[in-house]
Amino acid sequence: MPETISSSGLAQLWQSALPQLAESVGHAACDSFLRSAQVLEFDGETLLLGVANEFARDWLREKHLPAISSCLSELVEKPVRVEMQVVEHQANQPMPQTVHTAPATPVATGFGSVPLNPKYTFENFVVADCNRFAHAAGQQVSKSPGKSYNPFFIHSKVGLGKTHLLQAIGHAVVEHNPNLQVVYISAESFVNQLIGSIRDNRTAQFRRRYRNVDVWLVDDVQFIAAIKGPASEEEFFHTFNTLYETNKQVVIASDAPPRHLQLMNDRLRSRLEMGIVADLRCPDVETRIAILDKKAQSEGLDLPREILTYIAEKIESNIRVLEGALLKVCAQISLTNEQPTLSAVEELISDYSTAAAPRSVSVRDIAEYVADQMDCPLEDMLGPKRNQEIVWPRQVAIYLCRELTNNSLANIGDFFGGRDHSTILHGYNKVSELLETDEEVLWLINDLKSGLQA
């Protein structure tokens, strides 16, 4: 690591560290405190990190300094000592009262939302089979907040794009309806603010703040479920209920579907399931390559296809880790001003996880479940009959087989009575097209997916 690094190199270094920091310190803490921080100096041994205010500095020093130091040491492959300094022009800024689409400094005290990341838009969201349903529903929510798909619940394993989609909805709402008040906040920040309001006798102010917004975007709601004691759940429930009953839009992201959250309040769980529940799944290799290509272009780099393919094949189950690996390669290019060889890339990303999440359902599981739920005998679904009451369940089952398994169209066709590739593709496309226009189909597919993955 050179002892003198340009400001752009320092920024690139920090950007490449953020995905791993999110895994180490938690997504909420990363978004609230670290995403707005900046590397002020780095001499190869000591890194000076500029943060927004004293609260952020003290919180990070007390809770997360070892994790930050460890992450940076791993990134530059040598021990790094981290020091923190409040950046004067960022200090003491009031918390924004509404979401802004331009970059802004999040502040962890007071009442209000964390500003949206300007990179998390629908334009930057790579759409594929693994997320097409959630993306389509999210766009509909942003066009008509409070009128359809309310509440909208997004869930997935870590690092598959929940926060990106959540914030993309916020950006789009602001674009379409600039007068609406949009609040984005993590569940952890909501709880911390609630505790502070109780301590300072400001509970009434806290409730007025959150129960009078137009669009409420809540990230990592599983944090509510993880807290022992009913106060946080009760406050969240009443806030949710007030907004829902006044036709305000609520969008929630979690690492598990509502029925799997360890909530003490059964009323809250049932409320979360009232609207659309959509999942994001692990992207296939072609989608991962597209994500890497778009990310590299946003960093101003044109990487060879073989490098993008290599990274995509090595990192399968987490988009955040995937982008982190790419940013490490980008940081290396920025620091050395040289295009790395494939062998160099192999060494650079060797410490990133490559484990993929196994598929939990088979083609037969899906066919049997759809046949049961749609009252269609399985032998008819797999047989030659072409009447509508058989064809439609068959097309639904084909769509879900393509969405929820790694089977090729040919393999799916073999299972469904030896049907050819074009017939299977037609069935899949038929359901895909209806998802964009027919709300009943959207609900049907959503319910079947939830049942199969429960």
Buried (B, 14 or more C-beta within 10 A) or exposed (E): BEEEBEEEBBBBBBBBBBBBBBBBBBBBBBBBBBBBBBBBEBEEEEBBBBBBBEBBBEBBBEBBBEBBBBBBBBBBEEEBEBEBEBBEEBBEEEBBBBBBBEEBBBBBBBBBBBBBBBBBBBEBBBBBBBBBBBBBBBBBBBBBBBEBBBBBBBBBBBBBBBBBBBBBBBBBBBEEBEEBBBBBBBBBBBBBBBEBBEEEEBEEEBBEBBBEBBBBBBBBBBBBBBBEEEEBBBBBBBBBBBBBEEEBBBBBBBBBBBEBBEBEBEEBBEBBBEBBBBBBBBBBEEBBBBBBBBBBEEBEBEBEEEBBBBBBEBBBBBBBBBBBBBBBBBBBBBBEEEBBEEEBBBEBBEEBBBEEEEEEBBBEBBBBBBBEBBEBEBEBBBEEBEEEEBBBBBBBBBBBBBBBBEBEBEBBBBBBBEBEEEBBBEBBEBBBEBBEEEEEBBEBBBEBBBEBBE
